[in-house]
Amino acid sequence: MANVALLALFFTLFGSRFVLAPGLGVDFRLPVVPGAAAGARPASHVISVLNSGQVFTSDGISGIPELGRWLKAQAVRTDSPRLLVRAGAEVPTSVLADVAAAAAAAGFELVWAVAEPDGRPGAR
């Protein structure tokens, strides 16, 4: 009797209502909103910025001063250049402001992708 009660308790506490029943198909499609991507424009260039001021471009690692020259050279070769800036939450605002100033001076439209800090203990 105790075994049956413990089994029932186990399945009640650790069972999942979200597991699909056997035989159910999973060939469903997510809903689509018409016109949702109408204003979407892909970035022509992508850079990653570290909190030390290092910038990773498609040509390698550079700093903020070299970034301005690289952006000007890239803007000459591209119609309507758009720059995706990837940065972590630990990157200071002053570094992001320097990147934005260099991009604006080169004629780039900016798209930001800044990550939030993770919730792990010891993370900033």
Biopython code that builds the backbone (N, CA, C, O; Angstrom):
import numpy as np
from Bio.PDB.StructureBuilder import StructureBuilder

atoms = [
    (1, "MET", "N", (0.817, -1.180, 0.000)),
    (1, "MET", "CA", (0.000, 0.000, 0.000)),
    (1, "MET", "C", (0.875, 1.263, 0.000)),
    (1, "MET", "O", (0.578, 2.244, -0.682)),
    (2, "ALA", "N", (1.952, 1.208, 0.779)),
    (2, "ALA", "CA", (2.862, 2.355, 0.855)),
    (2, "ALA", "C", (3.541, 2.582, -0.492)),
    (2, "ALA", "O", (3.735, 3.724, -0.908)),
    (3, "ASN", "N", (3.904, 1.487, -1.180)),
    (3, "ASN", "CA", (4.537, 1.638, -2.494)),
    (3, "ASN", "C", (3.604, 2.298, -3.494)),
    (3, "ASN", "O", (4.025, 3.175, -4.248)),
    (4, "VAL", "N", (2.358, 1.894, -3.511)),
    (4, "VAL", "CA", (1.378, 2.475, -4.429)),
    (4, "VAL", "C", (1.169, 3.950, -4.111)),
    (4, "VAL", "O", (1.074, 4.781, -5.014)),
    (5, "ALA", "N", (1.098, 4.268, -2.827)),
    (5, "ALA", "CA", (0.918, 5.662, -2.424)),
    (5, "ALA", "C", (2.123, 6.505, -2.816)),
    (5, "ALA", "O", (1.956, 7.635, -3.274)),
    (6, "LEU", "N", (3.331, 5.982, -2.646)),
    (6, "LEU", "CA", (4.535, 6.712, -3.025)),
    (6, "LEU", "C", (4.630, 6.887, -4.541)),
    (6, "LEU", "O", (5.043, 7.943, -5.022)),
    (7, "LEU", "N", (4.248, 5.851, -5.292)),
    (7, "LEU", "CA", (4.237, 5.984, -6.760)),
    (7, "LEU", "C", (3.234, 7.038, -7.208)),
    (7, "LEU", "O", (3.541, 7.848, -8.082)),
    (8, "ALA", "N", (2.062, 7.039, -6.635)),
    (8, "ALA", "CA", (1.056, 8.041, -6.988)),
    (8, "ALA", "C", (1.545, 9.441, -6.634)),
    (8, "ALA", "O", (1.349, 10.379, -7.408)),
    (9, "LEU", "N", (2.174, 9.589, -5.482)),
    (9, "LEU", "CA", (2.718, 10.878, -5.078)),
    (9, "LEU", "C", (3.822, 11.319, -6.032)),
    (9, "LEU", "O", (3.881, 12.485, -6.420)),
    (10, "PHE", "N", (4.697, 10.388, -6.409)),
    (10, "PHE", "CA", (5.791, 10.700, -7.328)),
    (10, "PHE", "C", (5.262, 11.208, -8.667)),
    (10, "PHE", "O", (5.707, 12.247, -9.153)),
    (11, "PHE", "N", (4.312, 10.480, -9.268)),
    (11, "PHE", "CA", (3.782, 10.885, -10.564)),
    (11, "PHE", "C", (2.966, 12.167, -10.476)),
    (11, "PHE", "O", (2.904, 12.918, -11.449)),
    (12, "THR", "N", (2.350, 12.432, -9.356)),
    (12, "THR", "CA", (1.595, 13.670, -9.174)),
    (12, "THR", "C", (2.533, 14.869, -9.091)),
    (12, "THR", "O", (2.277, 15.907, -9.702)),
    (13, "LEU", "N", (3.615, 14.724, -8.337)),
    (13, "LEU", "CA", (4.528, 15.850, -8.149)),
    (13, "LEU", "C", (5.439, 16.080, -9.348)),
    (13, "LEU", "O", (5.714, 17.227, -9.701)),
    (14, "PHE", "N", (5.905, 15.019, -9.973)),
    (14, "PHE", "CA", (6.903, 15.162, -11.023)),
    (14, "PHE", "C", (6.361, 14.914, -12.423)),
    (14, "PHE", "O", (7.139, 14.916, -13.377)),
    (15, "GLY", "N", (5.091, 14.705, -12.580)),
    (15, "GLY", "CA", (4.513, 14.533, -13.894)),
    (15, "GLY", "C", (4.383, 15.879, -14.589)),
    (15, "GLY", "O", (4.282, 16.911, -13.925)),
    (16, "SER", "N", (4.384, 15.880, -15.892)),
    (16, "SER", "CA", (4.275, 17.122, -16.649)),
    (16, "SER", "C", (3.013, 17.102, -17.496)),
    (16, "SER", "O", (2.744, 16.133, -18.206)),
    (17, "ARG", "N", (2.255, 18.163, -17.416)),
    (17, "ARG", "CA", (1.055, 18.282, -18.241)),
    (17, "ARG", "C", (1.407, 18.783, -19.640)),
    (17, "ARG", "O", (0.540, 18.846, -20.512)),
    (18, "PHE", "N", (2.682, 19.140, -19.860)),
    (18, "PHE", "CA", (3.070, 19.744, -21.125)),
    (18, "PHE", "C", (3.722, 18.773, -22.089)),
    (18, "PHE", "O", (4.146, 19.182, -23.169)),
    (19, "VAL", "N", (3.815, 17.506, -21.736)),
    (19, "VAL", "CA", (4.359, 16.490, -22.622)),
    (19, "VAL", "C", (3.260, 16.064, -23.576)),
    (19, "VAL", "O", (2.138, 15.778, -23.158)),
    (20, "LEU", "N", (3.584, 16.025, -24.844)),
    (20, "LEU", "CA", (2.591, 15.635, -25.836)),
    (20, "LEU", "C", (2.256, 14.153, -25.701)),
    (20, "LEU", "O", (3.123, 13.332, -25.403)),
    (21, "ALA", "N", (1.019, 13.833, -25.920)),
    (21, "ALA", "CA", (0.585, 12.441, -25.873)),
    (21, "ALA", "C", (1.141, 11.709, -27.091)),
    (21, "ALA", "O", (1.299, 12.312, -28.152)),
    (22, "PRO", "N", (1.435, 10.438, -26.954)),
    (22, "PRO", "CA", (1.935, 9.683, -28.103)),
    (22, "PRO", "C", (0.920, 9.710, -29.251)),
    (22, "PRO", "O", (-0.286, 9.568, -29.046)),
    (23, "GLY", "N", (1.435, 9.891, -30.436)),
    (23, "GLY", "CA", (0.564, 9.888, -31.594)),
    (23, "GLY", "C", (0.140, 11.278, -32.039)),
    (23, "GLY", "O", (-0.388, 11.432, -33.140)),
    (24, "LEU", "N", (0.354, 12.277, -31.223)),
    (24, "LEU", "CA", (0.020, 13.627, -31.649)),
    (24, "LEU", "C", (1.116, 14.159, -32.555)),
    (24, "LEU", "O", (2.302, 13.974, -32.280)),
    (25, "GLY", "N", (0.728, 14.810, -33.617)),
    (25, "GLY", "CA", (1.697, 15.355, -34.554)),
    (25, "GLY", "C", (2.311, 16.657, -34.047)),
    (25, "GLY", "O", (1.697, 17.386, -33.269)),
    (26, "VAL", "N", (3.516, 16.933, -34.494)),
    (26, "VAL", "CA", (4.181, 18.179, -34.129)),
    (26, "VAL", "C", (4.484, 19.007, -35.378)),
    (26, "VAL", "O", (5.431, 19.793, -35.398)),
    (27, "ASP", "N", (3.682, 18.823, -36.405)),
    (27, "ASP", "CA", (3.913, 19.553, -37.650)),
    (27, "ASP", "C", (3.070, 20.833, -37.710)),
    (27, "ASP", "O", (2.487, 21.158, -38.744)),
    (28, "PHE", "N", (3.018, 21.539, -36.604)),
    (28, "PHE", "CA", (2.251, 22.780, -36.557)),
    (28, "PHE", "C", (3.123, 23.942, -37.020)),
    (28, "PHE", "O", (4.350, 23.835, -37.018)),
    (29, "ARG", "N", (2.514, 25.024, -37.408)),
    (29, "ARG", "CA", (3.208, 26.230, -37.849)),
    (29, "ARG", "C", (2.922, 27.349, -36.858)),
    (29, "ARG", "O", (1.805, 27.472, -36.355)),
    (30, "LEU", "N", (3.912, 28.147, -36.583)),
    (30, "LEU", "CA", (3.712, 29.305, -35.731)),
    (30, "LEU", "C", (2.873, 30.340, -36.463)),
    (30, "LEU", "O", (2.950, 30.429, -37.688)),
    (31, "PRO", "N", (2.081, 31.118, -35.755)),
    (31, "PRO", "CA", (1.271, 32.125, -36.428)),
    (31, "PRO", "C", (2.151, 33.206, -37.060)),
    (31, "PRO", "O", (3.211, 33.553, -36.538)),
    (32, "VAL", "N", (1.692, 33.718, -38.176)),
    (32, "VAL", "CA", (2.420, 34.741, -38.914)),
    (32, "VAL", "C", (1.574, 36.003, -38.948)),
    (32, "VAL", "O", (0.383, 35.958, -39.256)),
    (33, "VAL", "N", (2.191, 37.116, -38.632)),
    (33, "VAL", "CA", (1.505, 38.405, -38.692)),
    (33, "VAL", "C", (1.875, 39.053, -40.022)),
    (33, "VAL", "O", (3.056, 39.296, -40.273)),
    (34, "PRO", "N", (0.891, 39.339, -40.883)),
    (34, "PRO", "CA", (1.214, 39.952, -42.168)),
    (34, "PRO", "C", (1.833, 41.335, -41.959)),
    (34, "PRO", "O", (1.338, 42.137, -41.168)),
    (35, "GLY", "N", (2.908, 41.595, -42.672)),
    (35, "GLY", "CA", (3.560, 42.897, -42.601)),
    (35, "GLY", "C", (4.481, 43.078, -41.413)),
    (35, "GLY", "O", (4.979, 44.182, -41.192)),
    (36, "ALA", "N", (4.727, 42.021, -40.636)),
    (36, "ALA", "CA", (5.577, 42.161, -39.446)),
    (36, "ALA", "C", (7.014, 42.482, -39.827)),
    (36, "ALA", "O", (7.696, 43.202, -39.099)),
    (37, "ALA", "N", (7.477, 41.970, -40.937)),
    (37, "ALA", "CA", (8.856, 42.201, -41.356)),
    (37, "ALA", "C", (8.952, 43.254, -42.450)),
    (37, "ALA", "O", (9.977, 43.351, -43.124)),
    (38, "ALA", "N", (7.900, 44.042, -42.636)),
    (38, "ALA", "CA", (7.901, 45.019, -43.714)),
    (38, "ALA", "C", (8.967, 46.091, -43.508)),
    (38, "ALA", "O", (9.576, 46.550, -44.474)),
    (39, "GLY", "N", (9.195, 46.489, -42.275)),
    (39, "GLY", "CA", (10.194, 47.522, -42.009)),
    (39, "GLY", "C", (11.559, 46.980, -41.662)),
    (39, "GLY", "O", (12.464, 47.751, -41.339)),
    (40, "ALA", "N", (11.731, 45.676, -41.719)),
    (40, "ALA", "CA", (13.009, 45.075, -41.352)),
    (40, "ALA", "C", (14.037, 45.320, -42.440)),
    (40, "ALA", "O", (13.777, 45.123, -43.627)),
    (41, "ARG", "N", (15.207, 45.752, -42.008)),
    (41, "ARG", "CA", (16.309, 45.973, -42.950)),
    (41, "ARG", "C", (17.547, 45.298, -42.387)),
    (41, "ARG", "O", (17.906, 45.538, -41.234)),
    (42, "PRO", "N", (18.199, 44.473, -43.164)),
    (42, "PRO", "CA", (19.384, 43.776, -42.642)),
    (42, "PRO", "C", (20.564, 44.732, -42.495)),
    (42, "PRO", "O", (20.690, 45.710, -43.232)),
    (43, "ALA", "N", (21.407, 44.431, -41.541)),
    (43, "ALA", "CA", (22.613, 45.230, -41.345)),
    (43, "ALA", "C", (23.643, 44.848, -42.400)),
    (43, "ALA", "O", (23.793, 43.673, -42.738)),
    (44, "SER", "N", (24.345, 45.839, -42.911)),
    (44, "SER", "CA", (25.378, 45.557, -43.904)),
    (44, "SER", "C", (26.706, 45.209, -43.251)),
    (44, "SER", "O", (27.532, 44.528, -43.858)),
    (45, "HIS", "N", (26.926, 45.667, -42.017)),
    (45, "HIS", "CA", (28.169, 45.398, -41.296)),
    (45, "HIS", "C", (27.839, 45.075, -39.842)),
    (45, "HIS", "O", (26.889, 45.621, -39.281)),
    (46, "VAL", "N", (28.619, 44.194, -39.238)),
    (46, "VAL", "CA", (28.419, 43.788, -37.847)),
    (46, "VAL", "C", (29.749, 43.919, -37.113)),
    (46, "VAL", "O", (30.785, 43.463, -37.596)),
    (47, "ILE", "N", (29.705, 44.555, -35.928)),
    (47, "ILE", "CA", (30.893, 44.629, -35.087)),
    (47, "ILE", "C", (30.514, 44.193, -33.675)),
    (47, "ILE", "O", (29.352, 44.278, -33.277)),
    (48, "SER", "N", (31.504, 43.727, -32.930)),
    (48, "SER", "CA", (31.326, 43.375, -31.528)),
    (48, "SER", "C", (32.256, 44.257, -30.708)),
    (48, "SER", "O", (33.420, 44.442, -31.062)),
    (49, "VAL", "N", (31.735, 44.801, -29.609)),
    (49, "VAL", "CA", (32.498, 45.736, -28.788)),
    (49, "VAL", "C", (32.685, 45.135, -27.401)),
    (49, "VAL", "O", (31.739, 44.622, -26.803)),
    (50, "LEU", "N", (33.913, 45.202, -26.897)),
    (50, "LEU", "CA", (34.218, 44.734, -25.550)),
    (50, "LEU", "C", (34.346, 45.929, -24.609)),
    (50, "LEU", "O", (34.505, 47.066, -25.051)),
    (51, "ASN", "N", (34.274, 45.657, -23.316)),
    (51, "ASN", "CA", (34.355, 46.754, -22.348)),
    (51, "ASN", "C", (35.741, 47.389, -22.293)),
    (51, "ASN", "O", (35.883, 48.488, -21.756)),
    (52, "SER", "N", (36.751, 46.742, -22.826)),
    (52, "SER", "CA", (38.101, 47.306, -22.857)),
    (52, "SER", "C", (38.282, 48.299, -23.999)),
    (52, "SER", "O", (39.316, 48.962, -24.083)),
    (53, "GLY", "N", (37.294, 48.409, -24.871)),
    (53, "GLY", "CA", (37.404, 49.301, -26.017)),
    (53, "GLY", "C", (37.844, 48.589, -27.275)),
    (53, "GLY", "O", (37.980, 49.217, -28.325)),
    (54, "GLN", "N", (38.070, 47.287, -27.190)),
    (54, "GLN", "CA", (38.422, 46.532, -28.383)),
    (54, "GLN", "C", (37.179, 46.304, -29.232)),
    (54, "GLN", "O", (36.087, 46.069, -28.712)),
    (55, "VAL", "N", (37.361, 46.376, -30.531)),
    (55, "VAL", "CA", (36.259, 46.211, -31.473)),
    (55, "VAL", "C", (36.622, 45.089, -32.433)),
    (55, "VAL", "O", (37.698, 45.099, -33.031)),
    (56, "PHE", "N", (35.727, 44.124, -32.578)),
    (56, "PHE", "CA", (35.924, 43.024, -33.513)),
    (56, "PHE", "C", (35.131, 43.315, -34.778)),
    (56, "PHE", "O", (33.903, 43.398, -34.749)),
    (57, "THR", "N", (35.842, 43.469, -35.882)),
    (57, "THR", "CA", (35.214, 43.688, -37.180)),
    (57, "THR", "C", (35.451, 42.447, -38.037)),
    (57, "THR", "O", (36.065, 41.482, -37.581)),
    (58, "SER", "N", (34.973, 42.471, -39.255)),
    (58, "SER", "CA", (35.202, 41.339, -40.153)),
    (58, "SER", "C", (36.672, 41.248, -40.565)),
    (58, "SER", "O", (37.118, 40.208, -41.051)),
    (59, "ASP", "N", (37.428, 42.342, -40.370)),
    (59, "ASP", "CA", (38.850, 42.350, -40.724)),
    (59, "ASP", "C", (39.757, 42.061, -39.538)),
    (59, "ASP", "O", (40.976, 42.008, -39.702)),
    (60, "GLY", "N", (39.195, 41.873, -38.348)),
    (60, "GLY", "CA", (40.004, 41.565, -37.175)),
    (60, "GLY", "C", (39.734, 42.521, -36.034)),
    (60, "GLY", "O", (38.728, 43.230, -36.016)),
    (61, "ILE", "N", (40.660, 42.528, -35.074)),
    (61, "ILE", "CA", (40.521, 43.350, -33.873)),
    (61, "ILE", "C", (41.089, 44.740, -34.136)),
    (61, "ILE", "O", (42.130, 44.900, -34.774)),
    (62, "SER", "N", (40.377, 45.733, -33.625)),
    (62, "SER", "CA", (40.870, 47.108, -33.712)),
    (62, "SER", "C", (40.398, 47.869, -32.482)),
    (62, "SER", "O", (39.678, 47.331, -31.641)),
    (63, "GLY", "N", (40.807, 49.111, -32.392)),
    (63, "GLY", "CA", (40.365, 49.989, -31.318)),
    (63, "GLY", "C", (39.389, 51.018, -31.872)),
    (63, "GLY", "O", (39.026, 50.978, -33.047)),
    (64, "ILE", "N", (38.971, 51.937, -31.014)),
    (64, "ILE", "CA", (38.006, 52.956, -31.433)),
    (64, "ILE", "C", (38.587, 53.883, -32.514)),
    (64, "ILE", "O", (37.883, 54.172, -33.482)),
    (65, "PRO", "N", (39.845, 54.365, -32.397)),
    (65, "PRO", "CA", (40.377, 55.236, -33.467)),
    (65, "PRO", "C", (40.443, 54.534, -34.824)),
    (65, "PRO", "O", (40.112, 55.129, -35.849)),
    (66, "GLU", "N", (40.871, 53.267, -34.830)),
    (66, "GLU", "CA", (40.934, 52.529, -36.102)),
    (66, "GLU", "C", (39.541, 52.212, -36.629)),
    (66, "GLU", "O", (39.352, 52.051, -37.834)),
    (67, "LEU", "N", (38.570, 52.124, -35.731)),
    (67, "LEU", "CA", (37.202, 51.823, -36.147)),
    (67, "LEU", "C", (36.656, 52.921, -37.048)),
    (67, "LEU", "O", (35.982, 52.632, -38.036)),
    (68, "GLY", "N", (36.938, 54.169, -36.721)),
    (68, "GLY", "CA", (36.472, 55.279, -37.559)),
    (68, "GLY", "C", (36.992, 55.181, -38.979)),
    (68, "GLY", "O", (36.247, 55.392, -39.936)),
    (69, "ARG", "N", (38.276, 54.859, -39.119)),
    (69, "ARG", "CA", (38.852, 54.720, -40.465)),
    (69, "ARG", "C", (38.246, 53.520, -41.189)),
    (69, "ARG", "O", (37.964, 53.592, -42.385)),
    (70, "TRP", "N", (38.044, 52.410, -40.460)),
    (70, "TRP", "CA", (37.465, 51.219, -41.082)),
    (70, "TRP", "C", (36.042, 51.491, -41.543)),
    (70, "TRP", "O", (35.652, 51.076, -42.635)),
    (71, "LEU", "N", (35.260, 52.190, -40.715)),
    (71, "LEU", "CA", (33.874, 52.489, -41.081)),
    (71, "LEU", "C", (33.805, 53.399, -42.299)),
    (71, "LEU", "O", (32.957, 53.204, -43.170)),
    (72, "LYS", "N", (34.689, 54.391, -42.369)),
    (72, "LYS", "CA", (34.695, 55.287, -43.544)),
    (72, "LYS", "C", (35.042, 54.529, -44.809)),
    (72, "LYS", "O", (34.455, 54.780, -45.862)),
    (73, "ALA", "N", (35.988, 53.604, -44.723)),
    (73, "ALA", "CA", (36.357, 52.795, -45.889)),
    (73, "ALA", "C", (35.213, 51.876, -46.310)),
    (73, "ALA", "O", (34.992, 51.664, -47.502)),
    (74, "GLN", "N", (34.487, 51.330, -45.333)),
    (74, "GLN", "CA", (33.373, 50.444, -45.647)),
    (74, "GLN", "C", (32.173, 51.213, -46.187)),
    (74, "GLN", "O", (31.455, 50.711, -47.053)),
    (75, "ALA", "N", (31.949, 52.428, -45.683)),
    (75, "ALA", "CA", (30.793, 53.226, -46.120)),
    (75, "ALA", "C", (30.918, 53.642, -47.582)),
    (75, "ALA", "O", (29.912, 53.806, -48.272)),
    (76, "VAL", "N", (32.144, 53.813, -48.052)),
    (76, "VAL", "CA", (32.355, 54.191, -49.450)),
    (76, "VAL", "C", (31.902, 53.074, -50.383)),
    (76, "VAL", "O", (31.408, 53.336, -51.480)),
    (77, "ARG", "N", (32.074, 51.827, -49.944)),
    (77, "ARG", "CA", (31.760, 50.679, -50.801)),
    (77, "ARG", "C", (30.324, 50.182, -50.691)),
    (77, "ARG", "O", (29.934, 49.272, -51.423)),
    (78, "THR", "N", (29.526, 50.761, -49.789)),
    (78, "THR", "CA", (28.199, 50.211, -49.502)),
    (78, "THR", "C", (27.119, 51.271, -49.692)),
    (78, "THR", "O", (27.275, 52.414, -49.262)),
    (79, "ASP", "N", (26.026, 50.883, -50.337)),
    (79, "ASP", "CA", (24.855, 51.755, -50.417)),
    (79, "ASP", "C", (24.074, 51.645, -49.126)),
    (79, "ASP", "O", (23.855, 50.539, -48.631)),
    (80, "SER", "N", (23.654, 52.761, -48.573)),
    (80, "SER", "CA", (22.899, 52.865, -47.314)),
    (80, "SER", "C", (23.447, 51.908, -46.248)),
    (80, "SER", "O", (22.786, 50.934, -45.888)),
    (81, "PRO", "N", (24.649, 52.185, -45.749)),
    (81, "PRO", "CA", (25.260, 51.273, -44.777)),
    (81, "PRO", "C", (24.540, 51.292, -43.428)),
    (81, "PRO", "O", (24.175, 52.350, -42.915)),
    (82, "ARG", "N", (24.346, 50.107, -42.873)),
    (82, "ARG", "CA", (23.748, 49.931, -41.547)),
    (82, "ARG", "C", (24.703, 49.096, -40.712)),
    (82, "ARG", "O", (25.210, 48.070, -41.166)),
    (83, "LEU", "N", (24.941, 49.544, -39.494)),
    (83, "LEU", "CA", (25.910, 48.899, -38.621)),
    (83, "LEU", "C", (25.200, 48.277, -37.436)),
    (83, "LEU", "O", (24.501, 48.967, -36.694)),
    (84, "LEU", "N", (25.376, 46.970, -37.253)),
    (84, "LEU", "CA", (24.870, 46.280, -36.081)),
    (84, "LEU", "C", (25.994, 46.236, -35.051)),
    (84, "LEU", "O", (27.051, 45.656, -35.300)),
    (85, "VAL", "N", (25.760, 46.852, -33.894)),
    (85, "VAL", "CA", (26.757, 46.888, -32.825)),
    (85, "VAL", "C", (26.329, 45.900, -31.761)),
    (85, "VAL", "O", (25.280, 46.064, -31.138)),
    (86, "ARG", "N", (27.143, 44.870, -31.550)),
    (86, "ARG", "CA", (26.870, 43.874, -30.499)),
    (86, "ARG", "C", (27.769, 44.188, -29.313)),
    (86, "ARG", "O", (28.989, 44.290, -29.445)),
    (87, "ALA", "N", (27.145, 44.338, -28.162)),
    (87, "ALA", "CA", (27.904, 44.657, -26.952)),
    (87, "ALA", "C", (27.241, 43.999, -25.761)),
    (87, "ALA", "O", (26.041, 43.725, -25.775)),
    (88, "GLY", "N", (28.027, 43.749, -24.734)),
    (88, "GLY", "CA", (27.499, 43.197, -23.499)),
    (88, "GLY", "C", (27.091, 44.318, -22.563)),
    (88, "GLY", "O", (27.382, 45.489, -22.806)),
    (89, "ALA", "N", (26.414, 43.943, -21.493)),
    (89, "ALA", "CA", (25.950, 44.937, -20.529)),
    (89, "ALA", "C", (27.111, 45.586, -19.788)),
    (89, "ALA", "O", (26.961, 46.677, -19.238)),
    (90, "GLU", "N", (28.265, 44.931, -19.768)),
    (90, "GLU", "CA", (29.408, 45.477, -19.044)),
    (90, "GLU", "C", (30.161, 46.546, -19.823)),
    (90, "GLU", "O", (31.062, 47.179, -19.272)),
    (91, "VAL", "N", (29.819, 46.763, -21.081)),
    (91, "VAL", "CA", (30.496, 47.779, -21.888)),
    (91, "VAL", "C", (30.058, 49.159, -21.417)),
    (91, "VAL", "O", (28.861, 49.444, -21.371)),
    (92, "PRO", "N", (31.021, 50.028, -21.064)),
    (92, "PRO", "CA", (30.656, 51.358, -20.580)),
    (92, "PRO", "C", (29.956, 52.191, -21.652)),
    (92, "PRO", "O", (30.177, 52.014, -22.850)),
    (93, "THR", "N", (29.125, 53.081, -21.193)),
    (93, "THR", "CA", (28.388, 53.954, -22.108)),
    (93, "THR", "C", (29.336, 54.844, -22.901)),
    (93, "THR", "O", (29.044, 55.194, -24.045)),
    (94, "SER", "N", (30.457, 55.210, -22.311)),
    (94, "SER", "CA", (31.417, 56.059, -23.023)),
    (94, "SER", "C", (31.986, 55.345, -24.251)),
    (94, "SER", "O", (32.211, 55.975, -25.285)),
    (95, "VAL", "N", (32.218, 54.045, -24.144)),
    (95, "VAL", "CA", (32.721, 53.281, -25.292)),
    (95, "VAL", "C", (31.646, 53.205, -26.373)),
    (95, "VAL", "O", (31.939, 53.365, -27.558)),
    (96, "LEU", "N", (30.399, 52.961, -25.963)),
    (96, "LEU", "CA", (29.299, 52.913, -26.942)),
    (96, "LEU", "C", (29.083, 54.277, -27.597)),
    (96, "LEU", "O", (28.749, 54.353, -28.780)),
    (97, "ALA", "N", (29.275, 55.353, -26.832)),
    (97, "ALA", "CA", (29.139, 56.698, -27.406)),
    (97, "ALA", "C", (30.239, 56.957, -28.431)),
    (97, "ALA", "O", (29.989, 57.586, -29.459)),
    (98, "ASP", "N", (31.447, 56.482, -28.163)),
    (98, "ASP", "CA", (32.538, 56.634, -29.133)),
    (98, "ASP", "C", (32.254, 55.854, -30.411)),
    (98, "ASP", "O", (32.536, 56.332, -31.510)),
    (99, "VAL", "N", (31.694, 54.655, -30.267)),
    (99, "VAL", "CA", (31.331, 53.850, -31.438)),
    (99, "VAL", "C", (30.233, 54.546, -32.236)),
    (99, "VAL", "O", (30.287, 54.600, -33.464)),
    (100, "ALA", "N", (29.237, 55.078, -31.528)),
    (100, "ALA", "CA", (28.138, 55.775, -32.213)),
    (100, "ALA", "C", (28.644, 57.020, -32.934)),
    (100, "ALA", "O", (28.196, 57.313, -34.042)),
    (101, "ALA", "N", (29.563, 57.749, -32.328)),
    (101, "ALA", "CA", (30.111, 58.944, -32.971)),
    (101, "ALA", "C", (30.908, 58.580, -34.222)),
    (101, "ALA", "O", (30.801, 59.253, -35.247)),
    (102, "ALA", "N", (31.705, 57.517, -34.136)),
    (102, "ALA", "CA", (32.479, 57.082, -35.306)),
    (102, "ALA", "C", (31.560, 56.611, -36.422)),
    (102, "ALA", "O", (31.821, 56.882, -37.595)),
    (103, "ALA", "N", (30.495, 55.911, -36.074)),
    (103, "ALA", "CA", (29.555, 55.417, -37.093)),
    (103, "ALA", "C", (28.791, 56.564, -37.728)),
    (103, "ALA", "O", (28.591, 56.576, -38.943)),
    (104, "ALA", "N", (28.364, 57.526, -36.929)),
    (104, "ALA", "CA", (27.634, 58.675, -37.481)),
    (104, "ALA", "C", (28.534, 59.501, -38.383)),
    (104, "ALA", "O", (28.090, 59.992, -39.421)),
    (105, "ALA", "N", (29.798, 59.659, -38.000)),
    (105, "ALA", "CA", (30.734, 60.426, -38.832)),
    (105, "ALA", "C", (30.987, 59.731, -40.165)),
    (105, "ALA", "O", (31.239, 60.393, -41.172)),
    (106, "ALA", "N", (30.920, 58.410, -40.177)),
    (106, "ALA", "CA", (31.144, 57.657, -41.416)),
    (106, "ALA", "C", (29.876, 57.541, -42.254)),
    (106, "ALA", "O", (29.937, 57.109, -43.405)),
    (107, "GLY", "N", (28.715, 57.925, -41.690)),
    (107, "GLY", "CA", (27.473, 57.870, -42.446)),
    (107, "GLY", "C", (26.686, 56.587, -42.274)),
    (107, "GLY", "O", (25.855, 56.258, -43.120)),
    (108, "PHE", "N", (26.927, 55.863, -41.210)),
    (108, "PHE", "CA", (26.221, 54.610, -40.951)),
    (108, "PHE", "C", (24.943, 54.868, -40.170)),
    (108, "PHE", "O", (24.873, 55.789, -39.356)),
    (109, "GLU", "N", (23.939, 54.048, -40.426)),
    (109, "GLU", "CA", (22.750, 53.983, -39.584)),
    (109, "GLU", "C", (23.019, 52.894, -38.548)),
    (109, "GLU", "O", (23.483, 51.808, -38.894)),
    (110, "LEU", "N", (22.728, 53.183, -37.278)),
    (110, "LEU", "CA", (23.078, 52.255, -36.205)),
    (110, "LEU", "C", (21.920, 51.365, -35.804)),
    (110, "LEU", "O", (20.768, 51.798, -35.755)),
    (111, "VAL", "N", (22.248, 50.106, -35.516)),
    (111, "VAL", "CA", (21.328, 49.151, -34.925)),
    (111, "VAL", "C", (22.065, 48.581, -33.718)),
    (111, "VAL", "O", (23.179, 48.076, -33.850)),
    (112, "TRP", "N", (21.442, 48.661, -32.540)),
    (112, "TRP", "CA", (22.101, 48.217, -31.312)),
    (112, "TRP", "C", (21.592, 46.841, -30.905)),
    (112, "TRP", "O", (20.409, 46.535, -31.053)),
    (113, "ALA", "N", (22.500, 46.014, -30.392)),
    (113, "ALA", "CA", (22.163, 44.734, -29.783)),
    (113, "ALA", "C", (23.007, 44.619, -28.522)),
    (113, "ALA", "O", (24.138, 44.134, -28.563)),
    (114, "VAL", "N", (22.453, 45.065, -27.406)),
    (114, "VAL", "CA", (23.186, 45.061, -26.145)),
    (114, "VAL", "C", (22.570, 44.014, -25.239)),
    (114, "VAL", "O", (21.360, 44.011, -25.012)),
    (115, "ALA", "N", (23.401, 43.131, -24.726)),
    (115, "ALA", "CA", (22.927, 42.041, -23.871)),
    (115, "ALA", "C", (22.738, 42.523, -22.449)),
    (115, "ALA", "O", (23.473, 43.385, -21.967)),
    (116, "GLU", "N", (21.747, 41.960, -21.785)),
    (116, "GLU", "CA", (21.523, 42.259, -20.378)),
    (116, "GLU", "C", (22.476, 41.419, -19.548)),
    (116, "GLU", "O", (22.936, 40.369, -19.998)),
    (117, "PRO", "N", (22.779, 41.877, -18.324)),
    (117, "PRO", "CA", (23.646, 41.056, -17.475)),
    (117, "PRO", "C", (22.935, 39.774, -17.085)),
    (117, "PRO", "O", (21.721, 39.747, -16.885)),
    (118, "ASP", "N", (23.724, 38.710, -16.983)),
    (118, "ASP", "CA", (23.099, 37.450, -16.583)),
    (118, "ASP", "C", (22.903, 37.442, -15.078)),
    (118, "ASP", "O", (23.542, 38.210, -14.359)),
    (119, "GLY", "N", (22.030, 36.585, -14.607)),
    (119, "GLY", "CA", (21.659, 36.563, -13.205)),
    (119, "GLY", "C", (22.522, 35.663, -12.344)),
    (119, "GLY", "O", (22.148, 35.350, -11.214)),
    (120, "ARG", "N", (23.675, 35.239, -12.857)),
    (120, "ARG", "CA", (24.528, 34.348, -12.072)),
    (120, "ARG", "C", (25.174, 35.096, -10.921)),
    (120, "ARG", "O", (25.468, 36.284, -11.056)),
    (121, "PRO", "N", (25.401, 34.444, -9.807)),
    (121, "PRO", "CA", (26.115, 35.085, -8.705)),
    (121, "PRO", "C", (27.516, 35.485, -9.127)),
    (121, "PRO", "O", (28.224, 34.710, -9.771)),
    (122, "GLY", "N", (27.909, 36.678, -8.768)),
    (122, "GLY", "CA", (29.238, 37.176, -9.106)),
    (122, "GLY", "C", (29.283, 37.894, -10.428)),
    (122, "GLY", "O", (30.302, 38.505, -10.751)),
    (123, "ALA", "N", (28.215, 37.848, -11.214)),
    (123, "ALA", "CA", (28.189, 38.555, -12.487)),
    (123, "ALA", "C", (27.824, 40.000, -12.252)),
    (123, "ALA", "O", (27.019, 40.320, -11.378)),
    (124, "ARG", "N", (28.433, 40.884, -13.055)),
    (124, "ARG", "CA", (28.130, 42.296, -12.901)),
    (124, "ARG", "C", (26.895, 42.680, -13.659)),
    (124, "ARG", "O", (26.494, 43.843, -13.637)),
]
sb = StructureBuilder()
sb.init_structure("model")
sb.init_model(0)
sb.init_chain("A")
sb.init_seg("    ")
for serial, (resi, resn, name, xyz) in enumerate(atoms, 1):
    if name == "N":
        sb.init_residue(resn, " ", resi, " ")
    sb.init_atom(name, np.array(xyz, "f"), 0.0, 1.0, " ", f" {name:<3s}", serial, name[0])
structure = sb.get_structure()
